């Protein structure tokens, strides 16, 4: 794990925030393209990003897209632990390639874990035969995600003008409408995992890392993008975004109202991730807030806009241990990459 000093860090200036916002829109744009939008030289844009990346304050990663994950089992585990072993359990789960995110919560459970597995059988083995048997684990409850309404890759900083955002659109990854990636060949899976530590790796770097030819690597990368299999994301240390508080909100809504309720929730700027789940609490939302006080205001706004929506639990996140395949330090900076790998086999069969 990369070790950053644990002292308070300076905030990002306006140019840093604008660069990060630009990276959110077009994570693989060239330095020349980014510099032109921001009024910087290519060298200055590259230097600024290098500083942000080296200090763990911002980074570009790549994972399977929500469209790809639809063919897998997306689940959420609530884990209770022996208090003295909570941190060890959290890190053990964070270092497992089947977990997307690991959060330490104030209420409801000790750890909230987002998991991607091949299918329900693999989820059963993971939850019942692996997580439940980890030293320090007392209880595991599981909900299966039934639909992803919104993923964190659509959340944006508000640091660029509309004109700047439009200028970046041509450099954004282009995905076919209604993409259905289907099953990925082994070589494509290898390439996807190779992009996780740095989603800006060049075709040459990827070819060298995977041992494939430059031509084959370029073709596979183009296929991952065009079929909607890959999601490139610029992540930022949350403490530096102006939205330093994370909450997990669980709600219950009649099934006949779920689609409309999800559409309204997704339009709220605080909501980063929104998923329909199995169980009586059938909506799960991850939110970023400006302050803890805003949690109450958000609850009031949801209740006013959606009278049929019952808030079952609203937990404050004490620490984000892992986000989108990256273990984070205590200040929310990237520290260790654990690529999300739902193709992991635990049944002795070949992938």
N, C-alpha and C positions, 0 to 999 in steps of 0.2 A: 504494500500500500504506500502510495506517495505520501510523504510526511510534510505538511505545511505547518509553519509556526502557528500556535493557537491564540495569537493576540488579535485584538480588534483590527479590522482591515479598513482602509480608506474606501469611501464610496466611489462609484463610477462617475466620471464627468459626463457631460451631455454628449460628447463625441463618442465615448465608449458605449453609452446606451444606444445611440443611433446606430453604431456599428453592430451591436448585438441584435437590435431590431431588424436590421438589414439581413443579418445572418439567419434570423428566424424565417424570413420570407424566401431567401435564396441561399441556402446553406453551402452550396457548392459554386457560387458565383466566383469569378476571378477577382483578384485584387484590383485590377484595372476597372472592372465593372462596379465593384463596391466603392472604390475611391471616387469614381465619376459621380455617383449618387450623393456621396457625403462631402464632396468638395475637398478631397484629399488625394495626394499622390498614391499610386499603387504601393510604393515602398512604405509610406506612412500607415496606410491601412493594414498592411501585413505586419508592420512592427507593433502597432497597437494590439492587433489580435494576438500576436505572439506573446505579448505581456499578459493579456487576459487569460490565455490558455495555459501558460507556464505557471501562473499563480493559482490555477484551478478555479478562477472566478467565472469563466465562461468556456464552453466547449461545444463542439459539434459531434454528435453521435448518430448512429444509424441502427435501426432495429426493424423487425417485421412491422408492417403497417396494420392498422385496424382491419383492413380488408383481408390481409393474410391471416390474422389471428381469428377471423370468423370460422375458419375451418379447424381450429384447435379448441381446446377447452380453457376458457378464461374464468378463473375462480378467485375468490377472496376468502382468506383464512383469518379467523379471529383466534389468537393464541394467548392463553394465560400461562404465566411462568412463575416459578419460585422467584421472589423479588431479588434475591442476591445473584441469580443467574440470568436475569432478563437481558443484560447486555450481551452475554455470551450466546444466548439463543438467537438474539437479533442478528449478530454477525454470522452465525452459522447459516441462518436462512438467507442472509444477504449474499453469501458466497456460493449459494446454490444457483446454478444456471437456469433453473426453472422459475425463479422469482423475478418479477419486474420491479417490484417496490416493496420496501419494508419500512413501516412507520411505528413509532412508539407513541401511544395515545394516553390521554388523561382519563378516559372513561370507556365503558363498554367492554374493553379487553386491554391486555397489555400491549400486544403487537397486532398490527393489521398488515396482512401480506397479500399482495397481488401475484397470482401464479398463472403461468401458461404451461399447459401440458398437452401431450399428443391427443388425448381423448379422456373420457370419464374413467376408464380403467386405470390409466396412468395417474389421474388425479387421486383416485382412491388409494393407490399404492403410496403416493407422495404424502397425502394427509394422514392416512391411518397407519401405514407401516413405516414411515420415515419421520415425519414431523412429530407425531404423537410419542415416538420413542426417543426423541432427543433429550439428553439430560437437562433437567430443569423445566420441562414442559409439563403443565398440569392439565390443560384442556385445549382442544381444538374444535372449532365450529367452522363449517364450510358453507359458503353460498356460491352458486354458479352464475356467472354473468350470462345473460340471455341475449342482450343486445347492447352494443356500444353506440350511444347517441353522440357522444363527443369525447375526443381524446385530447391529451395535453399538448399535442403538436399543433393545435389550432390556436393556442393562447399566445397573445402578442403583447409586447411592450408598446407604449404609446409615445415613441420618440421620433418618429418620422412623419413628415407631412404626407398628405394624400398624393401629391405629385411624385414624391420620392418613392412611395410604395408602388405606385403604378409603373415607375421607371424600372423597378426591380422585377416586375412580373415575368418578363421574358426569361430571366435567369432562374426562375423557380422550377423545381422538378415538375415535369409534365406527366400526368397519369391519365390513362384512358378513362372516359366516363363509365361508371358502373363496373369498375375493374373487378375481375375475379382471378386472382393470381394462380389459383390451383396449386397442385403439389410441386414443390421446388426440387429440381435435381440436386444431387449431392454437391456438385460443383457450385451451384448457385447458393446453396446453404453455406458453404465454406466462404464464399465471397461476402455474403451478408454478415457473417460473424467477424470477418476481417475488417469490415467497415465500422464495427462498434467502437473501438478505441478512438478512432478519428474519422468522422464521416467526410472529411475533406481529403482523404488520401487520394493521390492521383492514380490513374490507371497503371502507370509504371510501377508505383509502390505496391499496389494491390497485386499486380502480376508477379512481382518479386516475392511477395509474402505468401502467395498461394502456390507458386511454382507453375502457373499457367502462362500461356503465351499472351503477349500484349493484345493481339487481335481477339483472342477468345475472352479475355478479361473485359475488354471494351464491350463486346457483344453481350456478355452476361450482365454487366452493369446496366447497359441500356435496357435489357429485358426486365431486370428488377424494377427499374423506374417506370417503364411504359406499361407494365402489367399491374402496377400498384402494389407490388410486394414489399417494397422498402419504404420506410419513413425516415427522412433525415430531420434531425432536430437540433436546434441550437439551444442549449440549456445554460442557465445563468444561476449563480449562487443566489438563492432566494432572498437572503438578507439585503442584497444590493438592488433588488427590483422595485422597492417601494411597496411590496406586498409580502411582508415577512412572516405572516401567520398562515398556517395550513389548518384546515378543519376537514373532518369527514362527516358528512351529513347523510343519515339514513332516513328514508321516508316511506310512507305507505300511501298508495293512491289506487282507487278502483281501476281495474284493468281496462274498462271502457274509456277512462280518462288519461291513461298513461302516456299515449302518444302526444296529446296536446300539452300535458304537464311537462313532458320532457322538452318539447319545443320551447316553452316559455323559460324553463330553467336554463337551457343552453344559451339563451340570449343574455343572461345575466353575466356581466363581465367578471365576476368573482369565480364563476364555475369553470374549472379547468377540465375536469373529467366527469362524465355522466354516463351511468350504466344501469340498465335494467337487470335485476337479479332474481334468482329463485327465492322463495320464502315469503313470509308475510310482509316484511319490509322489502318492497320490491324496487326501490330506487336508491342508488348509491351515488353521491356526488362528492367529489374532491374540490375544495375551494381554496383560493388564496385571498387573504384579506389584508387591509392596511393595518389593522390593530385587532386585539382581542375583543374590544368593544363592538367592532363591526359584526361579530357573530350574532349578537342579539338583533341588530338592525337587519341583517340578512334574513333571519328567521321571521321577523315581522313582515318584511317585504314579500317573502314567499307565501306566508299565510294570507296576506292581503290579496295577492295575485292569484293564488290557487286555494280557494276555500276547502276543496276536497282533498287537499294534500296534508297528511298527518306526519309531522316530524317525530320520528321515533327516538332518534338519538343524534346529538351533534357534539362530537368529540374534538377537542383541540389536540393537534399533533405536537408532542413535546420535542420529537427529533425525527427527521427523515434520515433513516439509516441508508436506504438505497432508493434511487430514482432512475427509472428507465435504463437499468443495467449498469449503473454506476454507484458504488459505495461512496458516501459523502463524509467529509469530516464534520466536526462540531459546528463549523460556521457555514456549512452547506456547500463547500467547495468539493470539486471532484477529487477523489483520492485513489480509487481502485476500480478498474473496469472488470465486470463479470458479464460478458455478453449473454443476452437472453437466448437460451437454446432449448426450445420445447421439443426438439428432436431427440433429446437425451433419452436413452433407453435404460430402463431398470428391470427389464424382464428377460434379459439374456438374448433377445432377438436382434437381428441386424436392422439398421435404419434403412 
